[in-house]
């Protein structure tokens, strides 16, 4: 008996097979080798749990776990506290300039967080501009280094993760529920706390989860601000670099623990949401509330203050990059020497950054969009498994994935280390969830009957996908491409493990300059990176505006 596959399912099944092959080879296999490294001895021959005993038995590494979790929880709480009222003000109050506020609020998402961390050091560090000014007035200032400074940077750079989904959540609340509560005698303030806010909890938790996972896997911010405080991602990198044995067993232990922590957070959130119902019957966005001038002014000042405060580090980097540095010491004299020093040796880091970001963004699009098609159109357990695997990179720190790549592709039948292709592959795997999630959301809104009609007229499923679905998804694909591009351009955690020789990027130049006390080169590289990431965003905005006007 032969198994006949329906004609319409051949394309999704073929894409699923290719998706499993790619993710199996370049995601599951490296992660399996990270786990294998953690349970083998230094020579990679004997099975042992001694690595876990050794790492977890040391107070230093237990402290790294505690510090990472403490900072993650603190940053998540502060971002929620700041972002929820911000989101409510934008969604329900008459705040002028909302479009500009939302556009500016999204900027920290596409700018590297460790650039913000370095800007904070230049402003509030021991020899910072603001610190020196305060000292001249006899005003003491506590240290910006350590947990406080790290939480501050995370809050300034990650709050949009909570703001944007929470704002959408407030706009999706059925206004009749609020009216019913008030008709029963509830005051507007009590209605907000007891009715509206609980409905928006899934959106708040979704954003908070993103913030927490970002804090767990972030390498650049603690590298700049932690000083002697042990942080998980940084210690995993140090262990990997410092291990001379063939098997990076200690780094593997930290990598496995980091994956377990992020996975546990994901499971806790899913369990919490699965046991509660939050859905309402909203058919349109609730109206803007009528408030007095005092509350309107207060909401406007609050929104603009948060946005501008979050962008201060990036403005500071650009300004300070045109000032004179003598080693790490800043002198307030206008100079272009920093950029001269950055580019006089070679423009290769800039060209590498552009090349890697472009190739990886193309790879993410070519792989992620077809996988999204399978996830939304193929109704089977196979599609569900593929969806889970394609989302898995979201919970894997860049440092851990990079260690897995080095362990997996440093010898044997496929050797990639030392060249540029391993970096492009790592970036592609890390960002695939972006394309899958954004594209599947659009595909859910496209009626499958359009595909059925095309196929019934003689078009093949592949032609239908290319000529019908892709044009309808083009706006979302372009947005996802740009978001992927700018986040790859500012990638550090995987890059610092995988780069070699001539394949340095701008983020690596910053990393090395900060290690060597080259503040001028670091600011020049950061300013260049800011410009590089802003250009495609501006181009995308113009294309979208032109598309909207043409429509």
C-alpha positions, 0 to 999 in steps of 0.5 A: 500500500502506497501513501499518497500525499495530497497535491496541496500538502506537498509544498508545506511538507517539503518546506517542513523537511528542509526546515527540520534539516536546517534547524536540526543541523545548525540549532539542535546539533550545536545545543546537543553538543553544549549539553554533551560538553557539560557531562564529559570530562576535559578530554571529552571522553568520559561521562561525568557530572563532576563539571556541575558539581565543580561549577555549582559548588563554587560560591563565585558561580552561584553568585553569578546565577544569583546576580543574573536572576536578581538583575533580571527580576529588578530590570523586569519590574522597573520596566513594567512600572515605567511602561504600563502607565506610559502605555495607558497614557498613549492608548487612552489619554489625549496626549499630543504627538503620539505618533512621534512618541511611539516612533522615538520609543521604539528606537532603543530596540534597534540600537545596541544596548552596550552602546547605551551602557558605555554612554552611561559610563562616559556621563556618570562614570568616575571620570564622567562628564556629569560626574565631574560637573556635580563634583565641581559643585560639591555634590557627591555621586554614587557609583554607576557600576554594578547592579544599579547601573546595569538595571538602569541601562536595561530599563532605558533600552528594554522598556519598549518590549513592555510598552508596545504590547501593553499599549496594544492590550489597552486598545483591545479592551472592550469598553462595555466592560468598563462601562458595566463596572462603573454602572455598578458604582465603581470609580474610574480609578477602581475600574482601571485597577480591578477591571482594565488592568487584569485584562491587559496582564497577558500583554504585560507578561509577554513584554516582561518575559522578553525583558527578562530573557534579554537580561539573562542572555545580554553580554555587552551591558554587564561587560561594560558595567559589572566590573567585579560582579560575576554575571552569567553570560560574561562568565560563560564567555570567560570560561570558554576562552580560558579553557585549554582542554579539548572539551569546554566542559565548564562553559558547557555547564553555564550554557546548559544552566542558562538555557534551563533558566530561560526555558523555565521562565517560558514554562512558568508564563505559559502555565500562568496564562493557560489557567486564566481567561483574559479574552473580551469581545472588543470590536473597536478601540476604546475611546480616548478618556475625557480628563482635565488639563492637569492630568493631560499635561502630567501624562504628556510630560511623563511620556516625553520625559521617558522617551527623551531620557532613554535617548540621552545615551545615544545623543551623548555618544554622538556628541562625545565621539567628536571630542578629544580622548587621551586614552580613556580620559575625555577632554571637551575639545572638538575633534574628528581624530576618533573617526580618523583613528577608527578608519585609518587602519581599515574600513574592514570592520564596517564592511564586515558589519554591513555584509554579515547583517545583509547576508544573515537578514536574507537568510532569515527571510528565505528560511523564516517566511517559508517556515511561517507558511508551514506553521500556519497552513499545515494543520498537523503535529509536524507543524507544531513541532517545527513552530516550537523548534523555530522559536527555540533560538529565542530562549538561547543566549548568543554566547551559548549558541556560539559556543555550540557552533565552535564545539560542533564545527571546529573539526569533523566533516564540516569545519566552519570556524575561522571563516565568515560563514559560521557568523552568518549561520549563527546570526541566521539561526538566532533571528529566525524567530523574528521572521517566523512570528511576524510572517505567521501573524500576517498569514493568519490574516490572509484567507486560504481561499485565495490560495485555493482559487489560484491552485484551482486555476492551474497554478502550482502551490509554489507559484501560488506562494510566490505570486499571491502570498509573498506580495500580500506579505511584502510589507511585513517581510520588509519590516522583519528584514529591517528589524533583523538587519539592525539587530544583527548589525549590533550583535555582540554576544555571539560575535565576540565568540565566533569572530577571528582575524579579519572578520571583526565587526564594529561591535568587536572594535568597540569591545576591544577598544573598551578592553584597551581603554580606547574611549575615542575609538569606542565612541567613534565606532558606536556613533558609526553603528548608530548611523548604520542602524538608523539608515535602513529604518529611515529607508523603510519608513519612506518606502512604507509612506510611499506605499500608503500614499500609492494605495 
